[in-house]
Amino acid sequence: MALSGVGIADAQEGNWASAMTNLTRALEFARPHHAERLFSYYLGVILQLQGRRLEALPYLEDAVVSSGLRPERIFASAFP
């Protein structure tokens, strides 16, 4: 989970490459525990914010987000 927090912070600062690296690593660590779908959401959003919509689509289709997490708030600052 620490990697995801760093990745989200990177995304909020517009450091897309670092965000992708940290969230991709978080996704890899989450897979054995069947917890990768939240990280898929974050990766999809970051790709979408970069204008890479076709690359984002598989991640967003795979994503499952709990309503209690409200991840849209995390990325609100990334939108102009």
C-alpha positions as semicolon CSV with decimal commas, in nm:
position;residue;x (nm);y (nm);z (nm)
1;M;0,000;0,000;0,000
2;A;0,292;0,238;0,059
3;L;0,382;0,226;-0,309
4;S;0,028;0,322;-0,402
5;G;0,040;0,622;-0,169
6;V;0,366;0,738;-0,323
7;G;0,222;0,681;-0,671
8;I;-0,087;0,885;-0,591
9;A;0,125;1,166;-0,448
10;D;0,339;1,158;-0,762
11;A;0,026;1,184;-0,977
12;Q;-0,101;1,480;-0,780
13;E;0,230;1,655;-0,849
14;G;0,210;1,568;-1,219
15;N;0,507;1,330;-1,202
16;W;0,344;1,075;-1,431
17;A;0,646;0,848;-1,490
18;S;0,710;0,798;-1,120
19;A;0,337;0,754;-1,052
20;M;0,314;0,484;-1,318
21;T;0,623;0,306;-1,183
22;N;0,503;0,305;-0,822
23;L;0,145;0,208;-0,903
24;T;0,256;-0,065;-1,142
25;R;0,475;-0,209;-0,867
26;A;0,186;-0,182;-0,620
27;L;-0,034;-0,369;-0,870
28;E;0,226;-0,648;-0,899
29;F;0,247;-0,685;-0,520
30;A;-0,132;-0,685;-0,490
31;R;-0,196;-0,961;-0,747
32;P;-0,104;-1,257;-0,523
33;H;-0,353;-1,123;-0,269
34;H;-0,627;-1,061;-0,528
35;A;-0,630;-0,691;-0,444
36;E;-0,516;-0,548;-0,776
37;R;-0,842;-0,396;-0,898
38;L;-0,810;-0,072;-0,700
39;F;-0,463;-0,015;-0,841
40;S;-0,600;-0,077;-1,188
41;Y;-0,829;0,219;-1,133
42;Y;-0,546;0,451;-1,037
43;L;-0,332;0,340;-1,331
44;G;-0,624;0,394;-1,566
45;V;-0,688;0,743;-1,433
46;I;-0,322;0,840;-1,464
47;L;-0,309;0,718;-1,822
48;Q;-0,631;0,902;-1,900
49;L;-0,496;1,225;-1,750
50;Q;-0,199;1,195;-1,983
51;G;-0,433;1,166;-2,282
52;R;-0,350;0,796;-2,326
53;R;-0,716;0,690;-2,326
54;L;-0,683;0,366;-2,523
55;E;-0,410;0,245;-2,288
56;A;-0,624;0,345;-1,990
57;L;-0,931;0,152;-2,101
58;P;-0,825;-0,203;-1,998
59;Y;-0,724;-0,079;-1,653
60;L;-1,050;0,107;-1,604
61;E;-1,255;-0,187;-1,727
62;D;-1,080;-0,413;-1,475
63;A;-1,113;-0,169;-1,187
64;V;-1,339;-0,212;-0,889
65;V;-1,360;0,081;-0,652
66;S;-1,529;0,081;-0,316
67;S;-1,768;0,371;-0,270
68;G;-1,612;0,436;0,071
69;L;-1,275;0,519;-0,083
70;R;-1,401;0,799;-0,305
71;P;-1,089;0,792;-0,527
72;E;-1,220;1,074;-0,742
73;R;-1,126;1,311;-0,460
74;I;-0,767;1,194;-0,473
75;F;-0,735;1,302;-0,834
76;A;-0,946;1,616;-0,815
77;S;-0,635;1,828;-0,791
78;A;-0,498;1,674;-1,111
79;F;-0,773;1,830;-1,320
80;P;-0,727;2,189;-1,434
